[in-house]
Amino acid sequence: MPHYRSVGDVPRKRHTVARGPDGHRFHEELMGQEGFSSRSSLLYHRHSPSALVAIETVGPPGDAPADHPTPDHPLTPRHLRTGDLPSGTDPVADRRVLLGNDDVRVSWSATDAGTSSLYRNAIGDELVYVQRGAAVLESVFGALPVGAGDYVVVPASTTHRWTTDDRLELLVIESRGHVAPPGKYLSSTGQFLEHAPFCERDLRAPAEPLLEEGDDVPVIVRTRAGLSRHVHRHHPFDVVGWDGQLHPWAFAISDFEPIVGSLHQPPPVHQTFEGPGFVVCSFVPRLFDFHPDAVKVPYHHANTDSDEVLFYSDGDFMSRSGSGIGVGSISYHPAGFVHGPQPGSFEASVDQDRTGETAVMLDTFGPLHVTDTARTISAPDYWRTWTR
């Protein structure tokens, strides 16, 4: 849960005149959630953030028909091979949509060194998992360096861009609302409780302003109607300081502390984030269940109220051995399909004392639709891998 931060130059009292050493008056911007009745931040711009010189209609990222989700019929569990997707040049514009519904959209982005367009998602927060590469999320709040294994939360309507000197692979979960740690981990005042599997010390946020200047700067703005291009008279990164609780933040999946038991623990113990209509869980290396008769691999299960998406990030996925699943794979198991460990997994687990895998799981409470892009990278006959 992001907590109060003060970065750069801010006046002692909010909503009072703020000037620079040269007497220049700064422009205050209040960025707030839920009608300014929830988290917010105050940003101080050198110039008006509302000054536009042009507004244009543009096509959204992944606007090809292949990226439009359609119903999954007939109902089919899938293994999506992200390595089969072509690389792009822009970590935002070249995202490929794989799955989606009215609550959430799942995309994959793989690019080489470069910088994305300036982008502002006005629909909801984005939760980005960095699978490969080092990058910097640059925004009106400053620079946030991130790397492989990091979750990055980008609040709705944050003007930002991604920059990297590396190959960058991102799993992008776009929400229609706000993404936050589960309420069950937080006190009534928002502090992480002692039983939470991560805490404030694990979170990172921008530490200083960027202070970038420029004229006639285009920003791509996403709404439910599509994408627009706003050309700003001055660069949006002209922020000299800000304070508040609303800002981008990052958290390394390796800092998630797994909960273990003598018998197999249910998926909610792995929960890391929640959003409207979905939850996100983290699977990290942990001790296996230690009851002498414990079944260490996951039991067969039916998601009666949710679709399950699992991204395999690192390690040896013993319970999926023989399925073709590997690093970079995405499995999609829709409600109505009973799934579980691959044949032979139980026998392979008997002498093991710990897992060695890292994975990100998304459970949605509305049915997901599948894009043609996803269908083209689906492993043939994946659904047959349990029959042998």
N, C-alpha and C positions, 0 to 999 in steps of 0.2 A: 504494500500500500504506500504510494508516494506520500511523503510527509513534507512539512513546510520547508522551503528552501528560499534563500535570498542570494541572488547572483548579480554581480555588477553594481551599478550605482542606482539606488532607489531612495526617494525622500523618506524622512522619518515618519510622516503621516501620509496615508493614502489620500488620493483625490485632492492633493494640494499642488501648487505650481512647482514644477521641477525644471531646473535649468542646468546647462553645462557651464564649465569654467568661462566660456566666451559669452555667457548670457543667453545662449540659444534655448528656447523653451521646448521641452520634450512633449511628445504626444502620448497620452496615457491610453492603453487598450486593456479593457477587462475581458478576459477570456474565461467563460464560466459554463458549467454544465447544468442541465435540468432547470432552465429558467433562472440561473444565478442563485439556486437554492442548494447547490452541492459544491463540489470542488471548483476552485477558480485560481487564476493567477493574474497579476497586473504586470503588463509589459510597458516599457517606456521607449518609444521610437523617436529617432531624430526627426522624422518626417511623418506626415499623416499616412497611416496604413490603409486609408480608404481611397487615396488618390489614384484613379485609374485613367488610362489614356485610350484603352480599347477593350472591347468584349467580343469574343468570337466563339462560334460553335465548332467543336472538334469531335472526332470519334473517340470513344473510350478505349483504354488499353484492352487488348484482346477482343476487338470488336468484330472479328471474323465470325461467321455463323458457327464455326467449329468450337467457339468458346462460349456458346450460349447453352446453359444446362437444360436438359430435357428429361422427362421421366425415365426412370430406370426400369424398362419393360422389355422383355421379361426380367423379373427380379434376378440379378446376377451379382454374386460376390466377385470382386476384381482385385487383381494385383497390377498396380500402375507402376511402370518402369520409368522413373523420371529421367534416367540417363538416355532414354530414347528421344527426348525432346531437343530441338535445336537450340543452340546458344543465341542470345541476343546481345544488344549493346547498352540497353537502358534498363536498370533494375526495376523501374516502375512501368514504363510503356511496353516492355517486352515480357511482362508476366503472362503466363498461360493459365487460364481458368480450367480447373479440373472438375470440381464439384461445387454445388451451391443450392441454397434455398432462400426463403425470405429473410432468414436470420443471419446467415453466414455464407461466405464464399471462400473456397480454398484454391489457391493458385501456386504455381511454381515459377521461379525466376532463376535463370542461370545466365550470367553475363561475364565478360572479360573486363579488364581494367577500364575504368571510366567513371562518369558522373551522370546521374539520372537528371531528368527534368525536375524543376521545382514543382511540387505536388501538394495538393490539399484535399484530403478525403473528408467531405462534409457529411457523409452518411453515418460514419461511426469510427470507432477505434480500430487500429490495425495491430495484430499480434504477429510479429515476424520472428521466425526461428532461423538463425544463421547456421546452415549446414556446413558451409565451406567458405573460407576466406576471411580476411580482415577488412573492415570498412569503417567509415565514420558516418553516422546519421547527423547531418547538419540541419538545424532548424532555427526558428525565431528564438529558441531558448538557448542556443549554443551548439557546441560540438559534443557528440557522445560516441567515443570509440567503442566498437564491438567486434567480436570475433566468433569463430566456430563454437557452437554450443550455447550461444547467448539467445535468450528470449529478449525481444525489444518491443515495448508497448509504445505506440505512437497515438496520442489522443486525437480524437476527431477534430478536424479543421486546423490542425497544426501544419503550417507551411514548412516543408522539409524537402530534402534531397538525400540520396545515397551517393557516396563517393568512395572509390576503392582503387588500389593499385594492383589488385589481385583478381583471380577468378572468384566470383561471388555466387553462391547458391543459397537461395532463400525459399523457405516454406512460408507462405503468407496466408494468414487467417484474417479475413476482413469481416468485421461485425457491423450489424445495423445499429448497435448501441455502444455501451461502454464495457471494457474489459478490466477486471480487477481480481485480486486474490479472493478466494472464497470467504464469504462472511463468517463461516464457522471458525476461521483462524484468527479473527479480529475481535478486539474488545469493543465496547459501545462507543469508544472514542477513536477507534481506528488503529490501535496499537496491536502488533502481532502478539498472540498469546503464546504461552510456554509450549503448548503442544503443537504449534505450527511447524511444518517441515522446512520453513525458511523464515527469515526475519529482516528487519530494516538494514542490518549490517551487510546483507547480501545484495542490496539494491544500489545501482549506480545511476547518476543523472548528469546532465551538463553542468560544468563547473564555472564557466565564464562565457560572456557574450562573444559572438562572432564579429559583429560590427562590420558588415560588408556594405559597401556603397555601390550605387549603380542607377542608371536611368532606363526606363522603358523595359521593365523586367517581366517576362511572361511567367505565369503560374497556372498550371493545369488544376482545375477544380472539379472534383467528382461529386455529382448528386445522383439521385435515383433517376433523373431524366437523362443522364448521360454526362459527357464531359464538356466543360467550357474552358476557354482560355481568357484569364484576366491579365491584362498588361498593366503592371503597376508603374506609376510615375517614378517611384523610388524603390530601392531594393528592400524587400520585406525583412532582411536580416540587419536592419539598421537599429536594432534594439541595444540600448546602452545598459539596461538592467531589468530585472524582473524579480518578483517574489510570489509565492503561493504554493499550492499543492497540486496544481495541474501542470504536468510537463512530461516529456518522454522519459522513460526509464528502462534499464536493462537488468537482467538477472541471468546468471549462468546456470544451466540445467545441472551442472556438477555440484552446485551448492544446495540442491534439493536433498534433504535428509530423508531417506526411505524409511517407512514404517514396516517392521517385520513382526511375525508372530510364529507360534509353534505350528500353526496350520495356515493354509493359503489365505491371504488377506484379500478383501474385495476391492474392485477398482477404485472406489471413492477415496481410499487412503493415499492414492497417487495424485489426487486432484491438486492442481496448481493455479488455475485461473477459472473464472466463470464469466459468462456474458449472456445476453438475452437469447435463450433458446439453445445454449450449448455450454459444455464444460471442456477444459483441456487438462490432461493428466501427463505426468512425467514418469517414465520408467528409467531408473538408473541402476547401476550395479549395486547389488544388495546380497545379504546372506539369504540362503534358501530357508524354507520353513524347517523347523528343527524337531518336530514331533517324530518319534521313531517310525511311525507309520504314515507320515505326511505324504500326500501326493504333491510333488513340488511343481509340476507344470500346471498351467491354468486348466480349470475344468471346462468342459463344453458348456457354452452359455448361449442363451437366446436374449438378444436385446429387444425386449417386447415394446419398449417405448423410445428407442433411439437407434440411430445409425452410428456405426463405429468406423472411424478412420484412424489408421495407425501409420505413422511415418517412422521408418527404421533408420536411425541416425548413425549408430556405431555399435560394434561388438559382434558377438556370436549369438544368433537368435535360435537357441536350441529347440524351442517348442515349434518353430516353423521350419526345421530342417527337412529338406526334401520337397518343399513347396516352391522353390525358386526365389523366395524372399531373401533379400540381402540389403546391404547398406544403400540407401537412396530409394528403396522401394516404399510404396504406399499401398496398404491393404484397405479395401473398402468392403465392410460386411454390413449389409443393410438389415433393418428390422425384418423379421420373417425368415431369416436364415440362421440356423443353429450352427455355431462354429466353435472350434477349440483346437487343441494341439494336433500336430501332424502325427500320423502313425509312426510308432517307434520312439516318440518323445519321452514317454514315461520311462521306458527302459533306459534311455540315455541319461536320464536325470538322477537315477537311483544313487550313484556314487558321487554326485556333485554336491558341493556345499555352498555355492554362490552363483549368482547370475553375472554375466559380463556384457550386458546389453544396455543401450541407451535408445529410447524411443519417445516420441510425442504422440499422444492419443487425443483425438477430438471426438466427443460424443455429442450428437445433435438430437434435439427432441422433436424435430420435424423431419420428414423424409428428405433426403438429399436427391438432387437431380444430377445427371452425369452429362458432361460435354462430349462432343465428338472427338475433341482433342484427347480426352481421357480414354475414350474407346479405342483410339488408334494406338495407345501405348499400353493397353491391357494385355497381359500375358494370356495366350490362348489356353483354354481349358484349365485355368487356375482352379475353377470350382471342382475339378476332378481330383485334385491332389490329396484329398482325404480318402479316396477310394483306391486302395491298393492292398 
